[in-house]
Amino acid sequence: MRRLFLFTALLGLPFLVKAQTLKGKIYNATSTLKNIKVFNTTENRFTVSNTDGDFSIEAKINDTIAFESLFYHPKTVILKPIHFEDIAIFELKELVSELDEVEVKAEPKQPVFKEETYNIELKNLIKEDIKNNPEKYAPIGNNQGVDFVYIFRKVFDLIKRKKPKSTEYQAITYTHLDSLFSKSTFFNTQLITDNLKIPEDKAHLFYDFCAAKQMSSELLKESKKMELLENLVLNSQLFLILLEEYGEKSVSKD
């Protein structure tokens, strides 16, 4: 009896432990797939499909085969006898076809200068301060009319902002602005007179006004063009307020 049991066990052993070679081919919906990772997770074996989608790996019935790729859904298969009868075919599904749609937005357009962007609240603030504190804006020792530069500096006391203390900070000068409006196709005399509403004969005085504001020279860069325009719009409104408040007085005293 013992011999019969041992003989039966020896006959069955090769079928239990003998590995076979699984030959396979990997496809997607239209073609064969190369460089797909193939794992026999049961036997801890690994291979990769070739340029024709073919692979071979040691395996046996009931082993688990896993397929992995960055561009395809992972797939696991438990091997059956049919997989060893011929070249086994395995199909993977693409991930690309299931990606969410990406909304492509057009590059934002640069804002267009509009007079509606004027800062009305600040305008009213300046007017109210001039009304309540006229002595702050009155020129000292000047009998030839209104000293606009002096008044401009008084306005700066009301609206001044802290500037960087860095020694590398450089402010826009009168020369910068005069050169800019002489050479630029965007910042030109038409923008000064038609858009900013600065009288032609007061343009250079406006440059002085802006220079005294000590705007950063970084605004002269092409990438900062619209930011510079916003600053000029604001400064033009302050400048026009002062012309409106003191222009007629200056003329009557001359």
PyMOL commands that set and color helices and strands:
alter all, ss='L'
color gray80, all
select helices_A, chain A and resi 2-17+81-84+96-98+115-117+120-132+134-137+148-159+174-183+189-195+200-212+217-220+222-253
alter helices_A, ss='H'
color red, helices_A
select strands_A, chain A and resi 20-27+37-40+45-48+54-59+64-69+72-78+88-91
alter strands_A, ss='S'
color yellow, strands_A
deselect
rebuild
show_as cartoon
